[in-house]
Amino acid sequence: MKKLFLALIFAGFSFVAYLYIYLGFSRKVDIELAKRGPHYLLFQEHLGAYHQIGPLIHAAEQWASINNVHCPRTFGEFIDDPQAIDQDRLRSRAGCVLLTPLNTLPTEFKFEERPEQLFVVARFSGSPSVGPFTVYPKVRDFMDQNRLKAAGPVIEIYTVDGSDVTTEFLFPIEN
């Protein structure tokens, strides 16, 4: 019985260690103050838990592919604070970051052009799902140390290269 207990503890520890490494909890977060944009965003709006935006991103990529519109990066924009709003009432936007504006807009999507803007930019090569635990606290510390104030919702831009995902977190700040 003791051996079984020890084996279970070892298996549990091994699984947690695997997830820690696989998801990228220990990966470096690069943070800088930089201008980004303009951004051409093709998106759908979402109401609900933030982790459920995947189908919206997929739908935008699929539309872009069918219509020969280049969608090199995707994004999620997270409008509400999940600490202050119930999950089923969280507002977000998700879709493609296009290289140029659209001439014709599909009915199920919205399009917005965002001008160049100053952001706190954080780059992270771990899973985007661990960003709230790894990236956001480091950006908050950076903003506190540099006396910067947030000026809107965070945009996460995802670049996929094979099985690797790099996320650029854009935290708009007041000028």
C-alpha positions as CSV (number, residue, x, y, z in Angstrom):
1,M,0.0,0.0,0.0
2,K,2.9,2.4,0.8
3,K,4.5,1.7,-2.6
4,L,1.2,2.5,-4.3
5,F,0.9,5.7,-2.4
6,L,4.4,6.8,-3.3
7,A,3.9,5.8,-6.9
8,L,0.7,8.0,-7.0
9,I,2.5,10.9,-5.5
10,F,5.4,10.5,-7.9
11,A,3.0,10.3,-10.9
12,G,1.1,13.4,-9.7
13,F,4.3,15.3,-9.2
14,S,5.6,14.2,-12.7
15,F,2.3,15.3,-14.3
16,V,2.4,18.7,-12.7
17,A,6.1,19.1,-13.7
18,Y,5.2,18.1,-17.3
19,L,2.4,20.6,-17.5
20,Y,4.6,23.4,-16.0
21,I,7.2,22.8,-18.7
22,Y,4.8,22.0,-21.5
23,L,2.6,25.1,-21.0
24,G,5.6,27.4,-20.5
25,F,5.1,28.7,-17.0
26,S,8.9,29.1,-16.7
27,R,9.5,30.8,-20.0
28,K,10.8,34.3,-20.2
29,V,8.5,37.3,-20.7
30,D,10.0,40.1,-22.6
31,I,8.4,43.5,-21.8
32,E,8.9,46.9,-23.4
33,L,7.2,50.2,-24.1
34,A,6.6,50.4,-27.8
35,K,4.2,51.7,-30.5
36,R,2.3,49.1,-32.5
37,G,-0.2,49.5,-35.3
38,P,-2.0,50.3,-37.3
39,H,-4.0,47.1,-36.8
40,Y,-6.7,45.8,-39.2
41,L,-9.0,43.6,-37.2
42,L,-11.6,41.2,-38.6
43,F,-13.6,39.8,-35.7
44,Q,-16.7,38.6,-34.0
45,E,-17.9,39.7,-30.6
46,H,-18.2,37.1,-27.8
47,L,-20.1,37.1,-24.5
48,G,-18.9,34.5,-22.0
49,A,-15.8,32.9,-20.6
50,Y,-12.6,34.1,-22.3
51,H,-11.2,30.6,-22.9
52,Q,-14.2,30.0,-25.3
53,I,-13.0,32.3,-28.1
54,G,-11.3,29.6,-30.1
55,P,-14.2,29.0,-32.4
56,L,-14.4,32.7,-33.3
57,I,-10.8,32.7,-34.3
58,H,-11.2,29.5,-36.3
59,A,-14.3,31.0,-38.1
60,A,-12.3,34.2,-39.1
61,E,-9.4,32.1,-40.3
62,Q,-11.8,29.9,-42.3
63,W,-13.5,32.9,-43.9
64,A,-10.2,34.5,-44.7
65,S,-8.9,31.3,-46.4
66,I,-12.1,30.8,-48.5
67,N,-12.0,34.5,-49.6
68,N,-8.2,34.6,-50.3
69,V,-7.6,37.2,-47.5
70,H,-4.2,36.7,-45.8
71,C,-4.7,36.1,-42.0
72,P,-1.1,35.8,-40.7
73,R,-2.0,36.4,-37.1
74,T,-5.0,36.0,-34.9
75,F,-6.1,37.9,-31.8
76,G,-8.3,38.1,-28.8
77,E,-9.3,41.4,-27.2
78,F,-10.5,41.1,-23.6
79,I,-12.7,44.0,-22.6
80,D,-13.8,43.2,-19.1
81,D,-11.9,42.4,-15.9
82,P,-12.6,38.7,-15.0
83,Q,-12.1,39.6,-11.4
84,A,-15.0,42.0,-11.4
85,I,-17.4,40.5,-13.9
86,D,-19.1,37.1,-13.9
87,Q,-17.7,34.7,-16.6
88,D,-21.0,34.5,-18.5
89,R,-21.0,38.3,-18.9
90,L,-17.4,38.8,-20.0
91,R,-17.1,40.7,-23.4
92,S,-14.4,39.9,-25.9
93,R,-13.6,40.1,-29.6
94,A,-11.7,37.5,-31.6
95,G,-10.6,37.0,-35.1
96,C,-7.8,37.8,-37.6
97,V,-5.2,40.6,-37.7
98,L,-5.1,41.4,-41.4
99,L,-2.3,43.1,-43.4
100,T,-4.6,45.6,-45.2
101,P,-8.1,46.9,-44.8
102,L,-11.1,45.0,-46.2
103,N,-13.0,46.3,-49.2
104,T,-16.0,44.0,-48.6
105,L,-17.1,43.0,-45.1
106,P,-18.8,39.7,-44.5
107,T,-22.1,40.0,-42.6
108,E,-21.2,37.8,-39.7
109,F,-18.0,39.8,-38.9
110,K,-17.0,43.3,-37.9
111,F,-14.0,45.2,-39.1
112,E,-12.1,47.9,-37.3
113,E,-8.9,49.8,-38.1
114,R,-6.9,50.7,-35.0
115,P,-4.3,53.5,-35.4
116,E,-0.7,53.2,-34.2
117,Q,-0.7,53.5,-30.4
118,L,1.7,53.3,-27.5
119,F,1.5,50.0,-25.6
120,V,3.3,48.0,-22.9
121,V,4.2,45.1,-25.1
122,A,4.9,41.7,-23.6
123,R,6.1,38.7,-25.8
124,F,5.7,35.2,-24.5
125,S,6.3,31.8,-26.2
126,G,4.4,29.7,-23.8
127,S,0.7,28.7,-24.1
128,P,-1.6,31.7,-24.2
129,S,-3.8,30.1,-21.6
130,V,-1.1,30.7,-18.9
131,G,-0.7,34.4,-19.8
132,P,-3.0,35.6,-17.0
133,F,-0.7,33.8,-14.5
134,T,2.7,34.5,-16.0
135,V,2.5,37.6,-18.2
136,Y,-0.2,39.8,-16.7
137,P,1.4,40.0,-13.2
138,K,4.8,40.9,-14.7
139,V,3.2,43.6,-16.9
140,R,1.4,45.0,-13.9
141,D,4.7,45.2,-12.0
142,F,6.4,46.9,-15.0
143,M,3.5,49.4,-15.2
144,D,3.7,50.2,-11.5
145,Q,7.5,50.6,-11.6
146,N,7.2,53.0,-14.6
147,R,4.1,54.8,-13.3
148,L,2.1,53.9,-16.4
149,K,-1.7,53.7,-16.4
150,A,-3.8,51.3,-18.5
151,A,-6.0,52.9,-21.1
152,G,-8.2,50.1,-22.4
153,P,-8.6,46.4,-22.9
154,V,-5.7,44.0,-23.6
155,I,-5.2,42.6,-27.0
156,E,-3.4,39.3,-27.4
157,I,-2.0,38.7,-30.9
158,Y,-1.1,35.1,-31.6
159,T,1.5,34.0,-34.2
160,V,1.6,30.3,-35.0
161,D,4.7,28.8,-36.5
162,G,4.1,25.1,-36.8
163,S,3.5,23.9,-33.3
164,D,5.0,27.0,-31.7
165,V,2.8,29.9,-30.6
166,T,4.1,33.3,-29.7
167,T,1.8,35.8,-28.1
168,E,2.3,39.5,-28.1
169,F,0.3,41.1,-25.3
170,L,-0.6,44.7,-26.0
171,F,-1.6,46.7,-23.0
172,P,-2.7,50.2,-24.1
173,I,-1.5,53.0,-21.9
174,E,-2.4,56.6,-21.3
175,N,-0.1,59.1,-23.2
